[in-house]
Amino acid sequence: MDRNWPLTDLELLTALCSEQDDDLLYTEFVNRFHKEVKEECIRICNNRKLDPHVGQQVANEVFEKLRRYKSFKETHIKVSSPHKGILVYLFRIVRNLFTDWHNKEKKAQEPYVGRSYFDELTESLEPPEGVEMLLWKKETSMKILKSLNQKEMTVLITDLEHKKQQRYLPDEINDMLAEKLAVKKSSIRKIRERGIEKIKKAINEINQQ
């Protein structure tokens, strides 16, 4: 597409946010603003004591996000200098991306507290209230565990520990279980399924008492 070059910064960004075939526009815009955006990202990393690689990643994502959503309008420029106004707009995206990064990191560091299949199996039980609760839990747990043989108990307890961390059993754990129980690796899944069915049956019997 023919254009009168060079475009001003404002003309370039306006065109970038209004065209679909924008490879040339995008490359030119990145060349003009990447250095200043990267410097702002590194400054934020230094202030927050973050790895500079985080800043480099955010700097790249700023332009990708701008290109993807094409949300800029000339009314976003609130200062007399278009170049400075565009930087203010880009720095706002920078701050939002750093906030997103921080929230993801915080969530990743939080211990996973979720529901395992055992929670789903036992949610139909109706425990008593008050001082009888602890005794009921002990008796119920013993009844359920007694329904399992040693292999089933070993596999299910190992599986539950990993489910707490929102993970499937990795291959090395399956290998360890197979060796410990003297069974084929392919048998671990069958043992697990058989154990779950026994737990279901035990729970149904408790509910019918």
Steps between C-alpha positions, in 0.01 A plus 500: 500500500644842397558748780668835534812425703614586752183496707490694824487298821129569538424417136699180532319380812160599362568306181632203695178481701275526197661266243507123472810471278729676745842325492682805366319736737563272797872467431539877463303571818705251703822653367389845618374411848655173615811656656300735725245234593777254588676763714175560692455125552858460626449798733192332649695174539779681684253671734319175573819290508380278216706309246573732202382221269149565631530859377619387158208261472249768604653747252438256215149419619406871500531520122340163443201602711471833321510328162251231602230723648550821295332696776680834464307817415637850452289615796735301724767766445469751784827694458624740234782272380362200303816300568473551876127436485556167327761406761251579777253268327763225457619534861141448615503167315837426663356550848200280421728222374718521811185473712392194301847347542496565875155344539608189309813463712303545820246241394774256397661525843179440691451141618238325296193434706263307284263211491626153432286214381492382864328827599242437231450142614446593863287813457182293518579386855302667778729539803356558847556826682671587827725272705416194296667643189856377569388151593280485191790605276726235648245220471399602148860521382575156641196348329602651166866399530409145604322460168835536319780249468861610554572569131188707454570698816859575395400618152209714621694669781783584256249625245323718757826665603564605142140609443543749785762664282277489190720247324465164337729224613828551311663207324771462761237462777313240294830317447571511874153369587525220244835389641385532863182302442659254257248568226515627143495877454180468296333338803527814719204666329287186541590475868407865549164455326423186700584682824270791414214261428551337841496842668172582324349172620622559857350849504167372370493238775573764765221722369256210516571427865 
